[in-house]
Structure formats: structure tokens, C-alpha cells
């Protein structure tokens, strides 16, 4: 499986500010994804991060609010823009498309965001 | 959109007991995945199922991909305290654009009393 790290692991931010979360994987992967998990809830896909092109967003999520970058096959960032308390959540990076396990998705440890 | 119905929502069992949880859907999935999430951590992949009817084990865990491709179950035998956590099923869809998308169940919260 892939080893995935996320930075920061947690943060407390003021409303109206923006936070950029980084995701680094230890090997080249085909696909990278960003999820949100609100307290006590399941995981909701925000977008698929595409290398060299705009991310593909799920219904209810827009680029202006959640800009995503993916400059190469091992790194991606998610920015939560103009934050409000409703953005308080865990944000998870996941990857798929490792050479031996192409259809299995692996998750990073998550970034716990609190917006005050 | 696609939805997965995962049950039970929570379980309280004694150490040593067996556990069973399942997911059903009205949609067909190409792959079923089962994850466990501990507090403050990301989900960890337990078992992946690729073919209808497939039965796969990983230690005390056994999972099956339903023959209709619309359901899956996970069994845990002889539970131990470290089995505590939230278990998620996920169905994998391959999109028309050649991408993939995971649809998650709402999770089963497992509590094991020593």
C-alpha cells in the first residue's frame, strides 16, 4: 500500500481566512482524491485531483471554495477558502492506482480543521 | 445518485463474539472495499473484493462480494478489544471518463466490551 502524509494534521483558523492542506504520497499514483468527513459522519468526495489539469468536482463543491492543485504524481494540495464554521471538518487525501493495486484507495491520516 | 445502505449502524458486543455487518445498494459496483477507521485517523483498507461471489479472508476478517454485485458483508470472528472502531463499506464505480469514484456507506460503529 502507499504511505500518505498530510500537513497540517490539525489547525484552528479564523473565519474568512484560507487554509492550504498538503498531501504527499511515497510513490507515483494514478489518482488522488480529496474527501471531507464531518464529525460522526461518513466520507464525502470533494473532488478528484487531476495532474496538469483542473480538478473534477462533485456536486455541491466548487473550485472557488476548494481550489486544488496536483503538480505531479505524488503531491496535491487542497485549499479551503474564505472559511466559515461550517467548514469545520476532517479533510482526507486518498490515492489510487498504485502499480500492484490499481483499484484500491488508500487514505492519509487527515487534517482536522476547526473554524472559529 | 448511488447510495449504500450499511447496517447495523452500531453494535455492542462482548469480547470473543463474532460480528457481522453488511451493505446493500440498488446500484451495481465493480469492486467492494471495507475500511476501518480509528478515532483521529484516516480509514485503513481491510479487504478488497473484485468479483461477484468472491469470498476473501484477512486474518479474523472475512468479506464477500454479493453475487448480484449489489451487496457485500463483512464478518469478524472472535472479536478482541482492538476491533473497536468504525467500519465503512465502499463501492467502486468506474466513470465514463475513465476515472473512478468510491461511494461510502454510513459506517458501523463497533464497541467491544472486554
Interface residues (C-beta under 8 A of the other chain):
Chain A: X1 X4 X31 X33 X41 X42 X43 X44 X45 X48 X56 X59 X92 X94 X96 X101 X103 X104 X105 X106 X107 X108 X109 X110 X112
Chain B: X1 X30 X31 X33 X35 X40 X41 X42 X43 X44 X45 X48 X50 X88 X90 X92 X97 X99 X100 X101 X102 X104 X105 X106 X107
